[in-house]
Amino acid sequence: MRDEIFIALKEVIKSRGMNYKELALELDMSESGLKKLMASKDCSMSKLDQICDILGMSFSDLVAISKDISDSNLVLNKKQEDLFLKHPTHYHFFTELMANNYEWQKLMRIFQLSEKDCHSILRALDKVDLIEFGSGNRVRPLFKGTDISISAQLGEKVSFSIDRAFFDYAQSEFKAKKRTSHGGRGTLYLKKETLKEMLDAFNEVSHEFAKRSKREELLYGRDALEEVTHLTYVACGFRPFDHTFDSK
């Protein structure tokens, strides 16, 4: 949430026709000090309140704007979709880049990629206007939200292979009795209205724990938390017994 608040703050400063020099003067601090504060996103609550007062808004107004930013989805255009269809790994790199505050060096360490490989992917993402990869090897996001809307074709390309690997991993962990995976399966008979309620409930739980995840990551840092992957499928018309016995 902190990232969205500072993105929103920059948008408001721009919309008010102010620059950092003018705002720094109002805050009785140096322009370089304000730029450092905005870049580090390290700001006390009292300072944020002071900035909001100067901009003629309340902190709750700023939070509301940041929520709009957080809830927005990126809809890929044709050239972006074509890039990801041709290079599915670029899609996974981009989603991880978003999740890691666009700190590509962190991905280089996590996935053991070379600097050359990272630069190649970043230049490709820059070319289709998903990011700006500029001087000093810095990445500037061109998208404010935290999620991507993708086509069924791209979803099949980038997601199904991971889903299959996920099931294989979960089953192997279960067989090894490591207790790092948990799951369940059942067959239900529901009206369409009840099915919709079920899907809405799944989405509500997913969104709730996604919010908790952001909150805990902000409070404790990602390294102190358990990385959890979850997957939910609901299928109508699938009959388990068709896959239980050999057909005669």
C-alpha positions in Angstrom: 0.0 0.0 0.0 2.9 2.3 0.7 4.0 2.3 -3.0 0.5 3.2 -4.1 0.3 6.1 -1.6 3.5 7.6 -3.0 2.4 7.1 -6.6 -0.9 8.8 -5.7 1.0 11.6 -4.0 3.1 12.3 -7.1 0.0 12.3 -9.2 -1.7 14.9 -6.9 1.4 17.1 -6.8 1.5 17.1 -10.6 -2.3 17.8 -10.8 -1.9 20.8 -8.5 0.7 22.3 -10.8 3.4 22.2 -8.2 7.0 21.0 -8.5 9.2 19.6 -5.8 11.0 22.9 -5.4 7.8 24.8 -4.5 6.6 22.0 -2.2 9.9 21.8 -0.4 9.7 25.6 0.2 6.3 25.1 1.8 7.7 22.3 3.9 10.7 24.3 5.0 13.1 21.6 3.7 15.5 21.4 0.7 14.4 20.2 -2.7 17.0 17.4 -2.6 15.7 16.3 0.8 12.1 16.1 -0.5 13.2 14.2 -3.6 15.1 11.7 -1.4 12.0 11.3 0.8 9.8 10.6 -2.2 12.2 8.2 -3.7 12.8 6.2 -0.5 9.1 6.3 0.4 10.2 6.7 4.0 8.0 9.4 5.5 6.4 9.9 8.9 2.7 10.2 9.3 3.0 13.8 10.5 5.0 14.7 7.4 2.4 13.1 5.1 -0.4 15.0 6.9 1.6 18.2 6.4 2.1 17.5 2.7 -1.6 16.8 2.4 -2.5 20.1 4.1 -0.4 22.0 1.6 -2.0 20.2 -1.3 -5.5 21.0 0.1 -6.6 17.4 0.9 -6.8 15.0 3.8 -4.8 11.9 4.2 -7.9 9.8 3.8 -8.4 11.4 0.4 -4.9 10.3 -0.5 -5.6 6.8 0.6 -8.8 6.7 -1.5 -6.8 7.8 -4.5 -4.1 5.2 -3.8 -6.8 2.5 -3.5 -8.1 3.4 -7.0 -4.5 2.9 -8.3 -4.1 -0.4 -6.5 -7.4 -1.8 -7.7 -6.8 -0.9 -11.4 -5.8 -3.6 -13.9 -3.5 -3.4 -16.8 -5.2 -4.5 -20.1 -2.6 -5.6 -22.5 -2.6 -4.2 -26.0 -1.7 -6.3 -29.1 2.0 -5.7 -29.2 2.3 -6.5 -25.5 0.2 -9.6 -25.8 2.2 -10.7 -28.8 5.5 -10.3 -26.9 4.2 -12.5 -24.0 2.8 -15.1 -26.4 6.2 -15.3 -28.2 8.2 -15.2 -24.9 6.2 -16.5 -22.0 9.2 -16.1 -19.7 9.0 -12.3 -20.3 5.4 -12.4 -18.8 6.6 -14.2 -15.7 9.5 -11.8 -15.4 7.2 -8.8 -15.7 4.7 -10.0 -13.1 7.6 -10.7 -10.7 9.0 -7.3 -11.5 5.7 -5.7 -10.5 5.6 -7.8 -7.3 9.1 -6.7 -6.4 8.6 -3.0 -6.8 10.4 -3.0 -10.2 13.8 -3.9 -8.5 15.1 -6.1 -11.3 18.4 -6.7 -9.5 16.4 -8.7 -6.9 15.0 -10.9 -9.7 18.5 -11.5 -11.0 19.5 -12.9 -7.6 16.3 -14.8 -7.0 16.2 -16.6 -10.4 20.0 -16.7 -10.9 19.8 -14.7 -14.1 22.7 -13.0 -15.7 22.7 -9.2 -16.0 22.8 -9.6 -19.8 19.6 -11.7 -19.7 17.8 -9.3 -17.4 18.8 -6.3 -19.6 17.5 -8.1 -22.7 14.1 -8.8 -21.1 13.9 -5.2 -19.7 14.6 -3.7 -23.1 11.9 -5.9 -24.7 9.4 -4.7 -22.0 10.5 -1.1 -22.7 9.9 -1.6 -26.4 6.3 -2.4 -25.9 5.7 0.4 -23.4 5.3 -1.7 -20.2 8.3 0.0 -18.5 11.0 2.6 -19.2 14.5 1.1 -18.9 16.7 4.2 -18.8 20.1 5.6 -17.8 21.8 4.0 -14.8 19.8 0.8 -15.6 16.8 2.2 -13.7 13.3 0.9 -14.3 10.3 3.3 -14.3 6.9 1.7 -14.3 4.4 2.9 -16.9 1.5 1.1 -15.2 0.1 2.1 -11.8 -1.9 -0.9 -10.8 -1.0 -4.3 -9.4 -2.7 -6.8 -11.6 -3.0 -7.8 -15.3 -6.0 -8.8 -17.4 -4.9 -11.3 -20.0 -6.6 -13.2 -22.8 -7.6 -16.8 -22.6 -4.9 -17.6 -25.2 -2.2 -16.0 -23.1 -3.6 -17.5 -20.0 -3.3 -21.0 -21.5 0.2 -20.3 -22.6 1.6 -18.9 -19.4 -0.6 -20.4 -16.7 -1.5 -24.0 -17.5 2.1 -25.1 -17.6 2.6 -23.6 -14.1 -0.7 -25.2 -12.9 0.5 -28.6 -14.0 3.8 -28.1 -12.3 2.0 -26.9 -9.2 -0.1 -30.1 -9.0 3.0 -32.3 -9.5 4.8 -30.4 -6.8 1.9 -30.6 -4.3 1.5 -34.3 -4.9 5.2 -35.0 -4.5 5.2 -33.0 -1.2 2.1 -34.9 0.0 3.7 -38.3 -0.8 6.8 -37.3 1.0 4.7 -36.3 4.0 6.4 -33.0 4.2 3.1 -31.3 5.1 3.9 -28.3 3.1 0.9 -28.6 0.8 -2.8 -28.8 1.7 -5.7 -29.5 -0.5 -9.1 -31.0 -0.9 -11.6 -32.0 -3.6 -15.3 -32.8 -3.6 -18.3 -33.0 -5.9 -21.3 -30.7 -5.2 -24.7 -30.4 -6.8 -25.7 -26.7 -6.8 -28.2 -24.3 -8.5 -26.6 -21.7 -10.8 -27.4 -19.0 -8.2 -25.7 -21.0 -5.4 -22.7 -21.7 -7.7 -22.3 -18.0 -8.2 -22.4 -17.5 -4.4 -19.7 -20.1 -4.1 -17.5 -18.4 -6.6 -18.1 -15.0 -5.0 -17.1 -16.4 -1.6 -13.9 -17.9 -3.1 -13.0 -14.5 -4.6 -13.8 -12.7 -1.3 -11.5 -15.0 0.6 -8.8 -14.6 -2.0 -9.0 -10.8 -1.9 -9.0 -10.7 1.9 -5.8 -12.8 2.2 -4.2 -10.8 -0.7 -4.8 -7.7 1.4 -3.3 -9.4 4.5 -0.3 -10.5 2.4 0.4 -6.9 1.4 0.0 -5.7 5.0 2.3 -8.3 6.5 4.9 -7.8 3.8 4.9 -4.1 4.6 5.1 -4.8 8.3 7.6 -7.7 8.4 9.4 -7.8 5.0 9.1 -10.6 2.5 12.1 -12.5 3.8 10.4 -13.1 7.2 7.3 -14.6 5.7 6.2 -18.0 4.3 5.8 -18.0 0.5 2.4 -19.5 -0.2 1.1 -20.5 -3.7 -2.6 -21.2 -3.9 -4.7 -22.5 -6.8 -8.5 -22.8 -7.1 -10.4 -24.5 -9.9 -14.1 -25.1 -10.1 -15.3 -27.2 -13.1 -18.9 -28.0 -14.1 -19.4 -31.2 -16.0 -16.3 -32.9 -14.8 -17.1 -36.4 -13.5 -14.4 -37.9 -11.2 -15.5 -41.5 -11.6 -14.8 -41.2 -15.4 -11.2 -41.0 -14.4 -11.2 -43.5 -11.6 -11.8 -46.8 -13.3 -10.5 -48.1 -16.6 -13.3 -47.8 -19.3 -14.5 -51.1 -20.5 
